[in-house]
Amino acid sequence: MFPHAMYSWKFMETNEYCPCCGESFMPEPGFFLGSAFFSYFINAGLLLGIALYLYYSEREITITAMIVSVVAVVFGLLPVTLRISKSLWIHILIGYEGPCGAIPKKH
């Protein structure tokens, strides 16, 4: 689904078509806009986890440490959360048809 490595400058790009079956990964303009909701909830879960960890840790945490840790996790995991959210979105709207050798090409 993604032609480039996860931690490259082109981590957001997707293939135009599935290399296996030929299904379009962009059936309409703005298709992946809905994946932003998944990305939001994934990041909210991560931030909640960080907040709980920092709150219940035994040391005193400064506001600077909280901001740095949140920014580091959100931007450090951006390629991961983006790819997970895009994959979830397309798997909900376009069904899996089986292994590559068992389905006919569409394109």
N, C-alpha and C positions, 0 to 999 in steps of 0.2 A: 504494500500500500504506500510505503514511503521510500522514494528512490535514494535518498541521501542518509548519511549516518545521523544518529540522534543528536550528537553534539557537534554539528557543523553549522555554518551560516545559513544553510538552506533547510533547516529542520522542519519548517512549516509546509514545505511543498509536498504534494501528493502526486502519485501517478495519475495520468488522465484516465486510463483504463486499467482494469485488473489484468495482469499478465497471464493469468490462468484462463479465465472465462471470457474476458473482454467486457465485463460490466463497467459502465461508466462510474467513476468515483465522484463525478460532479454532474448529477442528473439535471440540476437547474442552478441558475446563478444564486449565490448566497446559501447553498445547501448546508454548509458546515456552520452556519450561524447558530443553529440549535445546539451544536456541541459546546458552545460557550456556557450553557447552563451546567453541563456536566463538569466542565473545567472549574466553574465557580464553586460547585459543591465539593469537588475534590480538594481544591485549595482551602475552602472553609474547614474541611475536616483536618487537613494538615495544620492549619493555623490553630485550630482548637486543640489539637494534640500538643503543639508547641506551647501554647498558653498554659495548658494543664501541667505539662512537664515543668515549665519554669515556675509556676505557682507553687507546686508541691515539692520542688527541690529544696534541699536543706540550706542552701546558701542564699545570700541576699543578691537579688538581681536588679540591675539598674535599668532605667528606661532605654539607655543606649544599647545595652546587651539584648534587650527584647527586640528593638527595632532592627539591629544588625542580624539577629537570628531569623527573624521573620523575612526580611529582604533576601537573605542568603538562601533560605529554603524555597521561597516562592520563585525567585529568579533562577536558582540552581536547578530546580525541578521543572521549570517551564517546558522544556522539550518533552519530558516524560508525561506531564499532565495533559499537554496539548495532544500528544499522540493517543493517549488513553481515551480522552474525550472524543476525538474524531473517530476512533475505532468503535467506541460504544454507540455513537450516533449512527454510523453507517450500518452497524450490525442490527440495530433496532429497526431501521427503515428498509434495509435490503437483506433478504434472507440468505442464509448459507445453503448452498446447493450440494455440497459434498466435496470429496477430494478432487484435485485438479484433473486427473485423468478420467474421471467419471462424468464430467459435464461437458456439453458442447459449447463451442465459442459463440459469443453473441455479437462480436464486432469483427 
